[in-house]
Amino acid sequence: MTGTTTLWRPTGPQELALVEASGRRAWPPRLPDQPIFYPVLNEDYAIRIARDWNVRASGVGYVTRFEVDTAFLARYPVQQAGGRTILELWVPAEELAEFNRHIVGLIEVVHEFRPAC
């Protein structure tokens, strides 16, 4: 057994509804203007996106956590999208169905953010 890697994904309510419709086992297909699916490698980065971007864009932001087969993930080099801890995997949209087949367990919501009152 190769083990799993924990990934996080900041998301808004529409994407989360589609994840829940899958039984919390898969990410929905990308829209035409979304050529990549990008889970992130650290929880803090996911929190910042969900809190600072998703809340403004859709009124609520969620951070999800999920496990993926580590051996499978080796095909996706880590991308540094800014600072030292801003790390992502870039999964081409056409590979998302295969990526989903390598998720181990359920996609969990671990944080929820709403506008400050």
C-alpha positions as a printed Julia matrix, in Angstrom:
117×3 Matrix{Float64}:
   0.0    0.0     0.0
   1.41   3.38   -0.98
  -0.55   5.54    1.42
  -2.46   8.71    0.91
  -1.76  12.43    0.78
  -4.04  14.97    2.42
  -5.2   17.78    0.13
  -7.44  20.78    0.75
  -9.76  22.65   -1.56
 -11.32  26.05   -0.87
 -14.78  26.12   -2.42
 -18.01  28.04   -2.62
 -21.58  26.83   -2.12
 -22.28  25.82   -5.74
 -19.26  23.56   -6.05
 -19.88  22.13   -2.58
 -23.48  21.27   -3.53
 -22.15  19.26   -6.49
 -19.62  17.5    -4.25
 -22.43  16.59   -1.85
 -24.53  15.31   -4.77
 -21.69  12.88   -5.53
 -21.92  11.46   -2.03
 -18.85  13.55   -1.1
 -16.7   11.28   -3.25
 -15.9   13.42   -6.33
 -15.24  16.9    -7.61
 -17.52  18.16  -10.38
 -16.28  18.62  -13.95
 -14.63  21.94  -14.65
 -16.49  24.68  -16.49
 -15.2   25.69  -19.96
 -13.26  28.63  -18.47
 -11.62  26.37  -15.84
  -8.87  24.36  -17.57
  -7.41  23.06  -14.3
  -8.57  21.75  -10.96
  -6.24  22.93   -8.23
  -6.31  21.33   -4.81
  -3.85  22.91   -2.38
  -1.22  21.33   -0.17
  -1.72  23.23    3.04
  -4.71  24.06    5.15
  -3.67  27.64    5.9
  -3.57  28.54    2.21
  -7.02  26.96    1.69
  -8.39  28.95    4.65
  -7.09  32.23    3.23
  -8.73  31.6    -0.15
 -12.06  30.46    1.34
 -12.2   33.32    3.84
 -10.84  36.13    1.69
 -12.08  35.23   -1.77
 -14.98  32.75   -1.64
 -16.86  34.76    1.0
 -16.66  37.92   -1.14
 -17.55  36.05   -4.32
 -20.46  33.95   -3.05
 -21.29  34.89    0.55
 -19.77  31.79    2.09
 -16.49  29.94    1.82
 -15.67  26.37    2.75
 -12.44  24.48    3.19
 -12.61  20.82    2.33
 -10.1   18.1     3.14
  -9.66  14.82    1.32
  -7.16  12.02    0.8
  -5.75  10.9    -2.54
  -3.55   7.92   -3.37
   0.02   9.23   -3.08
   1.44   7.15   -5.93
  -1.18   8.55   -8.3
  -0.39  12.15   -7.29
   3.24  11.76   -8.4
   2.15  12.65  -11.94
   1.31  16.21  -10.83
   4.34  18.3    -9.87
   3.8   20.72   -7.01
   3.25  24.25   -8.27
   4.37  27.2    -6.17
   1.71  29.82   -6.92
   3.23  32.62   -4.87
   4.97  32.49   -1.52
   6.79  29.53   -0.04
   3.61  27.98    1.4
   1.32  28.71   -1.55
   1.47  25.24   -3.06
  -1.02  23.66   -5.45
  -1.43  20.69   -7.73
  -2.66  21.49  -11.21
  -4.88  18.72  -12.5
  -5.95  19.23  -16.13
  -9.74  19.32  -16.45
  -9.71  16.31  -18.78
  -8.01  14.22  -16.04
 -10.41  15.11  -13.23
 -12.55  11.96  -13.55
  -9.44   9.81  -13.14
  -8.26  12.01  -10.24
 -11.65  11.46   -8.56
 -11.23   7.68   -8.84
  -8.1    7.99   -6.68
  -9.79   9.86   -3.83
  -9.73   7.65   -0.73
 -12.7    8.11    1.57
 -14.96  11.16    1.67
 -14.44  14.84    0.95
 -15.0   16.57    4.3
 -15.87  20.19    5.1
 -13.46  21.28    7.82
 -14.08  25.06    7.91
 -16.9   27.42    6.97
 -16.59  31.19    6.66
 -19.31  33.82    6.36
 -19.18  37.62    6.27
 -18.49  39.31    9.58
 -21.6   41.01   10.93
